[in-house]
Amino acid sequence: MFGYLRIQKSELLVREYEAYKAVYCGLCKQLGKDYSFFTRLILSYDCTFYAMILMSLERSCKGFYNGRCKCNPLKKCQYARCESDSYSKAAAFSVISAYYKLLDDLSDSGFFKRLAVRIIKPFFKHWHKKAVKRYPELDPPVEEMMRAQRDVEARDDPEIDAAAHPTAAMLAAVFSLEAKDEGQKRVFYEFGYQLGRWIYLIDAADDLEKDKKRGNFNPFNGIADEELQDYETSVLNQSLARAYDAYNLITFIDFKGILDNMMLYGFPSKQNAVIYRNEEENNEQPV
């Protein structure tokens, strides 16, 4: 995923921030345990959000414990103890997403990057097989997203909704897996769809200048400079508002304050930083 699903640190209580870090470190530890020390490098804020959503749907967090950072033994960490498979599922989703991103890079990168990808691809292929064996239901939505995205971007000037649909549909399918009935499935689908649409579009907005220089596809190409910020704000606000409407229909047991912070402050703050190119230092510090 892309790294846009962040907290707004300045609006969090200290205990909430410590809990967020404990989940982040817990997912990092699970990646190393399930796959390899090196898969910790694909740890993202987005999959931390996914892990926290999964943990919040049931009371699976059973407290916290202290330990040493697996990447830096000199650093002490606090880990959130989870008795469900939330960490494992989020780790598998991280690996599957990273694997298909590598495949995409093979067909859409320069010589040296393709060479680097070919070197590490066998390792990710092995980790991908392990992830699919554990959670086979997570693989088809991501594979279909990559195929559909290539097809859409190969068209002549696709509409912005068509360009965002593959990522939106992928996340909708992934979140729908957590539904226990048809009513819940519709809510989870809408939440995942709108959040996925927002992720795709904010990533496109973030990459716009780079894509223009390289001649790459971007759904915001062709929008006049004087209209660009208003247009980006409009389409992104639309998805974020609809995602929040669906979010409010979901019952969360744990971490509600942290999730509220992300939906109401973290995501909008990141959106403004991307659109107006004014990164807020207090919100961009690494966990």
C-alpha positions in Angstrom: 0.0 0.0 0.0 1.0 3.6 0.0 1.6 5.0 3.5 -1.2 7.7 3.6 -3.3 6.2 6.4 -1.7 8.1 9.3 -2.5 9.4 12.8 -2.5 13.0 13.7 -0.1 12.8 16.6 -0.8 16.2 18.1 -4.5 15.3 18.6 -3.8 11.9 20.3 -3.7 11.3 24.0 -0.3 10.0 25.1 -1.7 6.6 26.0 -3.4 6.4 22.6 -0.1 7.2 20.8 1.7 4.6 22.9 -1.0 2.0 21.9 -0.7 2.9 18.3 3.1 2.4 18.4 2.6 -0.9 20.2 0.4 -2.2 17.3 2.9 -0.8 14.7 5.7 -2.7 16.5 3.6 -5.7 16.9 2.9 -5.9 13.2 6.6 -5.5 12.5 7.5 -8.4 14.8 4.8 -10.6 13.1 6.2 -9.9 9.7 9.6 -11.1 10.8 8.1 -14.1 12.5 5.9 -15.2 9.7 8.2 -14.5 6.7 11.7 -13.0 7.2 13.6 -10.4 9.0 13.8 -8.5 5.7 10.0 -8.3 5.2 10.0 -5.9 8.1 11.1 -3.4 5.5 7.7 -3.4 3.9 6.0 -2.4 7.2 3.6 0.5 6.4 1.2 2.8 8.2 -1.6 1.5 5.9 -1.3 -2.1 7.0 -1.0 -0.9 10.6 -4.4 0.7 10.1 -5.7 -2.6 8.7 -4.3 -4.5 11.6 -5.9 -2.1 14.1 -9.3 -2.3 12.3 -9.1 -6.1 12.5 -8.2 -6.0 16.2 -10.9 -3.5 16.9 -13.7 -5.6 15.5 -13.3 -8.0 18.5 -11.6 -7.6 21.8 -8.4 -9.4 20.7 -5.9 -7.0 22.3 -5.1 -8.5 25.7 -2.7 -5.8 27.0 0.8 -4.8 26.3 4.3 -6.0 27.1 7.8 -4.6 26.8 10.6 -6.0 24.7 13.5 -5.1 22.5 13.2 -3.8 19.0 13.9 -6.6 16.5 15.7 -4.1 14.1 17.5 -2.2 16.8 18.3 -4.3 19.9 19.4 -1.2 21.8 15.9 0.3 21.6 13.1 -0.7 23.9 9.6 -1.3 22.5 6.1 -1.9 23.7 4.1 -4.5 21.9 0.3 -4.9 21.8 -0.6 -8.5 22.6 -3.1 -9.9 20.2 -5.0 -13.2 20.6 -6.6 -13.3 17.2 -5.0 -13.7 13.8 -5.1 -9.9 13.1 -1.4 -9.5 13.0 -0.9 -12.5 10.8 -3.6 -11.4 8.3 -2.2 -7.9 8.1 1.3 -9.3 7.6 0.0 -11.6 4.8 -1.7 -8.6 3.2 1.5 -6.6 3.3 3.5 -9.4 1.7 0.9 -10.1 -1.1 0.6 -6.4 -1.9 4.4 -5.9 -2.0 4.8 -8.9 -4.3 2.3 -7.7 -6.9 3.9 -4.2 -6.7 7.2 -5.8 -7.6 5.7 -7.5 -10.6 4.3 -4.2 -11.7 7.7 -2.6 -11.3 9.2 -5.1 -13.7 7.0 -3.8 -16.5 7.0 -0.1 -15.5 10.5 0.9 -14.4 13.9 1.8 -15.7 16.7 -0.7 -16.3 18.5 -0.5 -12.9 15.3 -0.7 -10.9 14.1 -3.7 -13.0 17.5 -5.3 -12.3 17.1 -4.8 -8.6 13.6 -6.2 -8.7 14.7 -9.3 -10.5 17.3 -9.9 -7.8 14.8 -9.8 -4.9 11.8 -11.3 -6.7 12.6 -14.9 -5.8 12.5 -14.1 -2.1 9.2 -12.3 -2.4 7.8 -15.1 -4.5 8.6 -17.5 -1.7 7.0 -15.2 0.9 4.0 -14.7 -1.3 3.4 -18.4 -1.5 3.5 -18.6 2.2 1.1 -15.7 2.6 -1.4 -17.2 0.1 -1.3 -20.6 1.7 -2.3 -19.0 5.0 -4.9 -16.5 3.6 -5.8 -17.6 0.1 -8.8 -15.2 0.1 -6.5 -12.1 0.2 -4.7 -12.9 -3.1 -7.4 -12.7 -5.8 -8.5 -9.1 -5.0 -4.9 -7.8 -5.2 -4.0 -9.8 -8.3 -7.2 -8.5 -10.0 -6.5 -4.9 -9.0 -3.0 -5.0 -10.7 -4.4 -6.5 -13.9 -7.4 -4.1 -14.0 -5.2 -1.1 -13.3 -2.9 -1.9 -16.2 -5.9 -2.3 -18.5 -7.5 1.0 -17.4 -4.2 3.0 -17.7 -3.7 1.5 -21.2 -6.9 3.3 -22.4 -6.9 6.7 -24.0 -7.7 9.2 -21.2 -9.8 7.1 -18.8 -12.1 9.0 -16.5 -11.0 9.5 -12.9 -13.6 7.1 -11.5 -12.5 4.4 -13.8 -8.8 4.9 -12.9 -9.5 4.7 -9.2 -11.9 1.8 -9.4 -9.4 -1.1 -9.3 -7.8 0.0 -6.0 -11.2 0.9 -4.5 -12.7 -2.5 -5.5 -9.6 -4.4 -4.1 -9.9 -2.8 -0.7 -13.7 -3.2 -0.7 -13.2 -6.9 -1.3 -10.6 -7.2 1.5 -12.7 -5.4 4.1 -15.9 -7.3 3.0 -14.1 -10.5 4.2 -14.7 -9.4 7.8 -18.5 -9.1 7.4 -20.7 -11.6 9.3 -23.9 -11.0 7.4 -25.1 -9.2 4.2 -25.9 -6.0 6.0 -22.3 -5.8 7.4 -20.9 -6.8 4.0 -22.5 -3.7 2.3 -21.1 -1.4 5.0 -17.6 -2.9 4.9 -17.7 -2.8 1.1 -18.6 0.8 1.0 -16.0 1.7 3.7 -13.2 -0.2 1.8 -14.3 1.1 -1.6 -14.3 4.8 -0.6 -11.1 4.4 1.4 -9.4 2.6 -1.5 -10.6 5.3 -3.9 -9.1 8.0 -1.6 -5.8 6.2 -1.4 -5.5 5.9 -5.1 -6.4 9.5 -5.8 -4.2 11.0 -3.0 -1.3 8.9 -4.3 -2.0 10.2 -7.8 -2.1 13.8 -6.5 1.2 13.2 -4.7 2.9 11.8 -7.9 1.4 14.3 -10.3 4.6 16.4 -10.9 6.8 13.4 -11.2 4.4 11.7 -13.6 4.2 14.8 -15.8 8.0 15.0 -16.1 8.2 11.3 -17.0 5.2 11.3 -19.3 3.4 8.7 -17.1 -0.4 8.3 -16.8 -2.0 10.3 -14.0 -5.8 10.8 -13.6 -5.2 14.5 -12.8 -3.3 15.2 -16.0 -5.2 17.7 -18.1 -6.6 19.6 -15.2 -5.7 23.3 -15.5 -3.2 24.5 -12.8 -5.5 27.2 -11.5 -8.3 24.6 -11.0 -6.1 21.7 -9.8 -6.2 22.2 -6.0 -9.9 22.8 -5.9 -10.5 19.7 -8.1 -8.3 17.5 -6.0 -9.9 18.7 -2.8 -13.3 18.0 -4.2 -12.8 14.5 -5.3 -10.8 13.5 -2.3 -13.3 15.0 0.2 -16.1 13.1 -1.5 -14.4 9.7 -0.9 -13.3 10.6 2.6 -16.8 11.8 3.6 -18.4 8.7 2.3 -15.8 6.4 3.9 -16.5 8.2 7.2 -20.3 7.7 6.8 -19.7 3.9 6.4 -17.1 3.9 9.2 -19.7 5.2 11.6 -21.9 2.2 10.9 -19.2 -0.2 12.1 -19.0 -1.2 15.8 -15.4 -1.0 17.0 -14.6 -2.4 20.5 -11.0 -1.3 20.9 -8.8 1.6 19.7 -11.9 3.7 18.8 -10.2 6.9 19.8 -7.2 6.2 17.6 -9.3 5.2 14.6 -11.4 8.3 15.1 -8.2 10.4 15.2 -7.1 8.9 11.9 -10.4 9.3 10.1 -11.1 12.9 11.4 -7.6 14.4 11.7 -4.9 12.1 10.3 -6.2 11.5 6.8 -7.5 15.1 6.2 -4.1 16.4 7.4 -2.2 14.2 5.1 -4.5 15.2 2.2 -3.9 18.9 2.9 -0.2 18.2 3.0 -0.2 16.5 -0.3 -2.5 19.1 -2.1 -0.8 22.2 -0.7 2.7 20.7 -0.4 3.1 21.8 3.2 4.1 18.6 5.2 3.4 19.1 8.9 6.6 18.1 10.7 4.8 17.1 13.9 2.6 14.6 12.0 5.4 13.2 9.9 7.8 11.9 12.6 8.4 8.2 12.3 6.8 6.0 14.9 
